[in-house]
């Protein structure tokens, strides 16, 4: 029988050689110096060899345990080599169909229409909250209670909204697995109502004319860079999403026609923003500065990139506004939606189309970029003129009568 001392003292030779233990176990000393455990046996009259690992990762005692397990399999007429192959294949298959592999595949193939920031946020949540616990598990073997325990770790950190968003994205991964034949069903449906109800937080905004009047005067007096000045003045006039404003491209803007046409990634639709005379004036002001490039609002340090996503909110804070409780760049949308309907009596359908919301009409027709276009052109000019009146201190319109 081998001893640890004998194994440690064994030196490599020009050719591989064996140090025998007992019951078919031996140590193969390679000319490179590596020491490999092997077990020779016969199965159905055929001589076979089973690899049991390398020394010292597999010490002598463990090598003997593995040999004994192989002998027990032989006693039950089971080939240990075939068992090892089956286990290896099962592990490989499980890894290929793991939650992490499928989640990354889903992100790469199904989320390409989403913004890069959205994709990174989803991936970051997976990497922080799911992959460490269920990432290596075969997706078909994950149970609803197991997933719930994992998501509740997020909830227990008082991140209720994050828990909801993570579970929602997980459901999409499971449905993708079902579609590609790697899972039988989406288990997230079993978890409806299991998490603490999420309270939706609306973006802070101003909806009272007096507040809006003060805001418009503050914007008019802002003394930042020309890029941020113009973006800040244009934001309430077009009330698009902040990411759409900062990434506005000159190729999409027709100043002669008074239109800005672009693709809305959030709703996957083409959109038209009619430009009022005030908006055209702002764009004409900045065109000599950035018109030679791609973006209307170019980055300060890199003119080939768009303005920073934090620029508008940073400007609002410099003006003395709290972007958590008062107004944000996104809040201009809520401001326009509320006042256009309640103060200027604009049809909500016209407003919703201008906001590029994918809301079907009474006939079930989805958003159409040209629908209500003439009414929207009139509305946008009326809105800009109303803001000018507020800024000048003119009498505000009362709420519409019931």
C-alpha positions as CSV (number, residue, x, y, z in Angstrom):
1,X,0.0,0.0,0.0
2,X,1.1,3.5,-0.8
3,X,2.0,6.1,1.9
4,X,1.9,9.8,1.8
5,X,5.7,9.9,2.2
6,X,6.3,7.6,-0.7
7,X,4.0,9.8,-2.9
8,X,5.7,13.0,-1.9
9,X,9.2,11.5,-2.6
10,X,8.2,10.2,-6.0
11,X,10.2,12.1,-8.7
12,X,9.4,12.3,-12.4
13,X,11.4,10.1,-14.9
14,X,11.9,10.2,-18.6
15,X,8.8,8.1,-19.1
16,X,5.6,7.9,-17.1
17,X,5.5,5.2,-14.4
18,X,3.1,3.8,-11.8
19,X,3.1,3.5,-8.0
20,X,0.6,0.8,-7.1
21,X,-1.7,0.9,-4.1
22,X,-4.2,-1.9,-3.8
23,X,-7.4,-3.2,-5.4
24,X,-6.6,-1.6,-8.7
25,X,-5.7,1.9,-7.5
26,X,-2.4,3.4,-8.5
27,X,-0.7,6.8,-8.9
28,X,0.6,7.6,-12.4
29,X,3.7,9.8,-12.3
30,X,4.0,11.8,-15.5
31,X,7.3,12.9,-16.9
32,X,6.0,16.5,-16.4
33,X,5.8,15.9,-12.7
34,X,2.0,15.7,-12.4
35,X,0.7,12.8,-10.2
36,X,-2.6,11.3,-11.4
37,X,-4.9,8.8,-9.6
38,X,-6.1,5.9,-11.8
39,X,-8.2,2.8,-11.1
40,X,-8.0,-0.2,-13.4
41,X,-10.9,-2.6,-13.6
42,X,-12.7,-5.0,-15.9
43,X,-16.3,-4.6,-17.0
44,X,-18.1,-7.1,-19.3
45,X,-14.7,-8.7,-20.0
46,X,-13.2,-5.4,-21.1
47,X,-10.2,-3.7,-19.3
48,X,-11.0,-0.1,-18.4
49,X,-9.3,2.8,-16.5
50,X,-11.1,5.4,-14.4
51,X,-9.5,8.7,-13.7
52,X,-9.9,9.7,-10.0
53,X,-8.2,13.1,-9.9
54,X,-4.8,14.6,-9.4
55,X,-2.6,14.6,-6.3
56,X,-2.4,16.6,-4.0
57,X,-5.8,18.0,-4.9
58,X,-7.2,14.5,-4.3
59,X,-5.2,13.1,-1.3
60,X,-4.6,9.4,-0.8
61,X,-7.6,8.9,1.5
62,X,-10.0,10.5,-0.9
63,X,-8.6,8.5,-3.9
64,X,-9.2,5.3,-1.9
65,X,-12.8,6.4,-1.2
66,X,-13.4,7.0,-4.9
67,X,-12.0,3.6,-5.8
68,X,-14.2,1.9,-3.2
69,X,-17.3,3.7,-4.6
70,X,-16.3,2.5,-8.1
71,X,-16.0,-1.1,-6.8
72,X,-19.5,-0.8,-5.3
73,X,-20.8,0.2,-8.7
74,X,-19.1,-2.8,-10.3
75,X,-20.6,-5.1,-7.7
76,X,-24.0,-3.8,-8.8
77,X,-23.1,-4.4,-12.5
78,X,-22.8,-0.6,-13.1
79,X,-19.8,0.7,-15.2
80,X,-18.3,3.6,-13.1
81,X,-16.8,5.2,-16.2
82,X,-20.3,5.5,-17.8
83,X,-21.7,6.9,-14.6
84,X,-19.0,9.5,-14.5
85,X,-19.7,10.5,-18.2
86,X,-23.4,10.7,-17.4
87,X,-22.8,13.0,-14.4
88,X,-20.5,15.2,-16.4
89,X,-23.1,15.4,-19.3
90,X,-25.8,16.3,-16.8
91,X,-23.7,19.0,-15.2
92,X,-22.8,20.5,-18.7
93,X,-26.5,20.4,-19.7
94,X,-27.5,22.0,-16.5
95,X,-25.0,24.8,-16.9
96,X,-26.0,25.4,-20.5
97,X,-29.6,25.8,-19.3
98,X,-28.9,27.7,-16.2
99,X,-30.8,30.8,-15.3
100,X,-27.8,33.0,-15.8
101,X,-27.0,31.7,-19.2
102,X,-30.6,32.1,-20.4
103,X,-31.0,35.5,-18.8
104,X,-28.0,36.8,-20.6
105,X,-29.2,35.3,-23.8
106,X,-32.6,36.9,-23.3
107,X,-31.0,40.3,-22.8
108,X,-28.8,39.9,-25.9
109,X,-31.6,38.8,-28.2
110,X,-34.9,40.3,-26.9
111,X,-33.9,43.6,-25.3
112,X,-32.0,45.2,-28.2
113,X,-34.8,47.6,-28.8
114,X,-34.4,48.9,-25.3
115,X,-32.0,51.7,-24.4
116,X,-28.5,50.7,-23.3
117,X,-29.2,52.2,-19.9
118,X,-32.3,50.1,-19.5
119,X,-30.4,46.9,-20.4
120,X,-27.6,47.7,-18.0
121,X,-30.1,48.3,-15.2
122,X,-31.7,45.0,-15.7
123,X,-28.4,43.2,-15.9
124,X,-27.2,44.9,-12.8
125,X,-30.2,43.8,-10.8
126,X,-29.7,40.2,-12.0
127,X,-26.0,40.3,-11.1
128,X,-26.7,41.7,-7.6
129,X,-29.8,39.9,-6.6
130,X,-30.3,36.7,-8.6
131,X,-27.2,35.3,-10.1
132,X,-25.3,34.7,-6.8
133,X,-28.2,32.5,-5.6
134,X,-30.0,30.9,-8.6
135,X,-27.7,31.8,-11.5
136,X,-26.1,28.4,-11.8
137,X,-29.3,26.5,-11.3
138,X,-31.0,24.9,-14.3
139,X,-34.0,27.1,-15.0
140,X,-36.4,24.2,-15.2
141,X,-35.4,23.1,-11.7
142,X,-36.0,26.5,-10.0
143,X,-39.2,26.4,-7.9
144,X,-41.5,29.3,-7.1
145,X,-40.7,29.2,-3.3
146,X,-37.0,29.2,-4.1
147,X,-37.4,32.3,-6.4
148,X,-39.6,34.0,-3.8
149,X,-36.9,33.6,-1.1
150,X,-34.4,35.1,-3.5
151,X,-36.5,38.1,-4.4
152,X,-37.5,38.7,-0.8
153,X,-33.9,39.4,0.0
154,X,-34.3,42.5,-2.1
155,X,-37.6,43.4,-0.4
156,X,-36.0,42.9,3.0
157,X,-33.6,45.7,2.1
158,X,-36.6,48.1,1.8
159,X,-36.2,48.0,-2.0
160,X,-39.8,47.1,-2.8
161,X,-39.9,48.7,-6.3
162,X,-36.6,47.0,-7.2
163,X,-38.0,43.6,-6.0
164,X,-41.0,44.1,-8.3
165,X,-39.0,45.1,-11.3
166,X,-36.6,42.2,-10.7
167,X,-39.4,39.7,-10.5
168,X,-41.1,41.2,-13.6
169,X,-37.8,40.8,-15.6
170,X,-37.4,37.3,-14.3
171,X,-40.8,36.4,-15.6
172,X,-39.7,37.5,-19.1
173,X,-36.6,35.3,-18.8
174,X,-38.8,32.3,-17.9
175,X,-41.2,32.9,-20.8
176,X,-38.2,33.1,-23.1
177,X,-37.0,29.8,-21.7
178,X,-40.4,28.3,-22.4
179,X,-40.3,29.6,-25.9
180,X,-36.9,28.0,-26.5
181,X,-37.8,24.7,-25.0
182,X,-35.8,25.0,-21.8
183,X,-38.6,25.4,-19.3
184,X,-42.2,24.1,-19.1
185,X,-43.8,27.2,-17.6
186,X,-43.3,30.6,-16.1
187,X,-43.3,30.1,-12.4
188,X,-43.5,33.8,-11.6
189,X,-47.2,33.7,-12.1
190,X,-47.5,31.7,-8.9
191,X,-46.0,34.6,-7.0
192,X,-48.6,37.3,-7.8
193,X,-49.4,39.1,-4.6
194,X,-46.5,37.5,-2.7
195,X,-44.5,40.7,-2.4
196,X,-45.4,43.8,-0.4
197,X,-47.6,46.1,-2.6
198,X,-45.5,48.7,-4.4
199,X,-46.4,52.4,-4.0
200,X,-45.9,54.2,-7.3
201,X,-43.9,57.4,-7.0
202,X,-44.8,60.0,-9.5
203,X,-42.2,62.4,-10.8
204,X,-42.4,65.8,-9.0
205,X,-44.0,68.5,-11.1
206,X,-45.7,71.9,-11.0
207,X,-49.4,72.0,-12.0
208,X,-50.4,75.4,-10.5
209,X,-50.0,78.4,-12.9
210,X,-48.4,80.5,-10.2
211,X,-45.7,77.9,-9.7
212,X,-45.2,77.5,-13.5
213,X,-44.9,81.3,-13.9
214,X,-42.1,81.4,-11.3
215,X,-40.4,78.4,-13.0
216,X,-40.5,80.0,-16.4
217,X,-39.0,83.2,-15.1
218,X,-36.3,81.3,-13.3
219,X,-35.5,79.4,-16.5
220,X,-35.3,82.6,-18.4
221,X,-32.8,83.9,-16.0
222,X,-30.6,80.8,-15.9
223,X,-26.9,81.6,-16.7
224,X,-25.4,78.2,-17.5
225,X,-23.8,77.1,-20.7
226,X,-25.6,77.8,-24.0
227,X,-26.3,74.0,-24.3
228,X,-28.0,73.7,-21.0
229,X,-29.7,77.1,-21.3
230,X,-31.3,76.1,-24.6
231,X,-32.2,72.6,-23.5
232,X,-33.9,74.0,-20.3
233,X,-35.9,76.6,-22.3
234,X,-36.9,74.0,-24.9
235,X,-37.9,71.3,-22.3
236,X,-41.3,72.8,-21.3
237,X,-42.1,73.7,-24.9
238,X,-41.8,70.2,-26.3
239,X,-42.4,68.2,-23.0
240,X,-40.7,65.0,-24.4
241,X,-38.9,62.5,-22.2
242,X,-35.6,63.8,-20.9
243,X,-33.6,61.1,-22.7
244,X,-35.3,62.1,-26.0
245,X,-34.5,65.7,-25.5
246,X,-30.8,65.3,-24.7
247,X,-30.3,62.9,-27.6
248,X,-32.2,65.1,-30.1
249,X,-30.4,64.9,-33.5
250,X,-30.3,67.6,-36.1
251,X,-31.0,65.1,-38.9
252,X,-34.5,64.6,-37.3
253,X,-35.4,68.3,-37.1
254,X,-36.9,70.2,-40.0
255,X,-37.0,73.9,-38.9
256,X,-38.7,75.0,-42.2
257,X,-41.6,72.5,-41.7
258,X,-41.6,73.1,-37.9
259,X,-41.3,69.4,-37.1
260,X,-39.1,67.1,-35.1
261,X,-39.5,63.4,-36.1
262,X,-37.8,60.6,-34.2
263,X,-38.2,57.0,-33.0
264,X,-39.5,56.5,-29.4
265,X,-37.6,53.5,-28.0
266,X,-39.9,53.2,-25.0
267,X,-43.0,52.6,-27.1
268,X,-41.2,51.5,-30.3
269,X,-43.1,54.1,-32.4
270,X,-42.2,56.9,-34.8
271,X,-43.2,60.3,-33.2
272,X,-43.8,63.8,-34.5
273,X,-43.3,66.9,-32.3
274,X,-44.7,70.0,-33.9
275,X,-42.4,72.9,-33.1
276,X,-43.9,76.2,-32.0
277,X,-42.3,79.5,-33.1
278,X,-40.6,79.8,-29.7
279,X,-39.1,76.3,-30.0
280,X,-37.8,77.1,-33.5
281,X,-36.2,80.3,-32.2
282,X,-34.3,78.3,-29.5
283,X,-33.1,75.8,-32.0
284,X,-32.0,78.5,-34.4
285,X,-30.0,80.0,-31.6
286,X,-28.0,76.9,-30.8
287,X,-27.6,75.7,-34.4
288,X,-24.5,77.7,-35.2
289,X,-22.9,76.2,-32.1
290,X,-23.8,72.5,-32.6
291,X,-25.3,72.3,-36.1
292,X,-22.2,70.8,-37.6
293,X,-22.4,67.7,-35.3
294,X,-24.9,64.9,-34.7
295,X,-26.6,66.1,-31.5
296,X,-28.4,69.3,-30.9
297,X,-27.2,69.3,-27.3
298,X,-23.7,68.1,-27.4
299,X,-21.6,66.9,-24.5
300,X,-19.3,69.4,-22.8
301,X,-16.2,67.3,-22.8
302,X,-17.0,65.2,-25.9
303,X,-18.8,67.0,-28.7
304,X,-19.5,63.7,-30.4
305,X,-21.7,62.6,-27.5
306,X,-25.0,63.9,-26.3
307,X,-25.4,66.2,-23.3
308,X,-25.2,64.5,-19.9
309,X,-28.4,63.0,-18.6
310,X,-28.0,64.8,-15.3
311,X,-27.6,68.3,-16.9
312,X,-31.3,69.4,-16.8
313,X,-31.9,68.3,-13.2
314,X,-28.5,69.8,-12.1
315,X,-29.6,73.1,-13.7
316,X,-32.9,73.0,-11.8
317,X,-31.1,72.4,-8.6
318,X,-28.8,75.4,-9.3
319,X,-31.9,77.5,-9.7
320,X,-33.0,76.5,-6.2
321,X,-35.5,73.7,-7.0
322,X,-35.6,70.4,-5.2
323,X,-35.7,67.7,-7.9
324,X,-37.0,65.1,-5.4
325,X,-40.1,67.0,-4.3
326,X,-40.7,70.0,-6.7
327,X,-39.8,69.6,-10.4
328,X,-37.5,67.4,-12.6
329,X,-36.8,67.2,-16.3
330,X,-39.4,64.6,-16.6
331,X,-41.9,66.7,-14.6
332,X,-42.5,69.0,-17.6
333,X,-44.6,66.2,-19.1
334,X,-46.9,66.0,-16.2
335,X,-47.0,69.8,-16.0
336,X,-48.1,70.0,-19.7
337,X,-50.6,67.1,-19.4
338,X,-52.4,68.6,-16.4
339,X,-52.5,72.2,-17.4
340,X,-53.4,71.6,-21.1
341,X,-56.5,69.6,-20.0
342,X,-57.6,71.5,-16.9
343,X,-56.7,75.1,-17.9
344,X,-56.7,75.1,-21.7
345,X,-59.5,72.6,-22.2
346,X,-57.5,70.5,-24.7
347,X,-58.9,67.1,-25.6
348,X,-57.1,64.4,-23.5
349,X,-56.7,62.2,-26.7
350,X,-54.8,65.0,-28.4
351,X,-52.5,65.4,-25.3
352,X,-51.8,61.7,-25.0
353,X,-50.8,61.4,-28.6
354,X,-48.4,64.3,-28.2
355,X,-47.0,62.6,-25.2
356,X,-46.3,59.6,-27.4
357,X,-48.2,57.3,-25.0
358,X,-49.1,54.0,-26.6
359,X,-52.8,54.1,-25.5
360,X,-55.4,52.5,-27.9
361,X,-58.4,54.5,-28.8
362,X,-62.1,53.4,-28.5
363,X,-61.8,51.3,-31.6
364,X,-58.6,49.6,-30.4
365,X,-56.3,51.4,-32.8
366,X,-52.8,51.9,-31.4
367,X,-50.9,55.1,-31.4
368,X,-50.6,56.8,-34.8
369,X,-47.9,59.4,-35.2
370,X,-50.0,61.5,-37.6
371,X,-53.3,61.3,-35.7
372,X,-54.5,64.7,-34.5
373,X,-51.5,66.3,-36.1
374,X,-53.2,69.5,-37.0
375,X,-54.8,69.8,-33.6
376,X,-51.4,69.0,-32.0
377,X,-49.7,71.8,-34.0
378,X,-52.4,74.3,-32.7
379,X,-52.1,73.0,-29.2
380,X,-48.3,73.3,-29.1
381,X,-48.4,76.9,-30.2
382,X,-51.2,77.6,-27.7
383,X,-49.2,76.0,-24.9
384,X,-46.1,78.0,-25.7
385,X,-48.1,81.3,-25.9
386,X,-49.7,80.4,-22.5
387,X,-46.3,79.9,-20.9
388,X,-45.2,83.3,-22.2
389,X,-48.3,84.9,-20.7
390,X,-47.5,83.2,-17.4
391,X,-43.9,84.3,-17.5
392,X,-45.0,87.9,-18.3
393,X,-47.4,87.9,-15.3
394,X,-50.6,87.9,-17.4
395,X,-53.9,86.7,-15.9
396,X,-54.1,82.9,-15.7
397,X,-57.0,81.0,-17.1
398,X,-59.4,79.5,-14.5
399,X,-60.3,75.8,-14.3
400,X,-62.8,74.8,-16.9
401,X,-66.4,74.7,-15.7
402,X,-68.1,71.3,-15.3
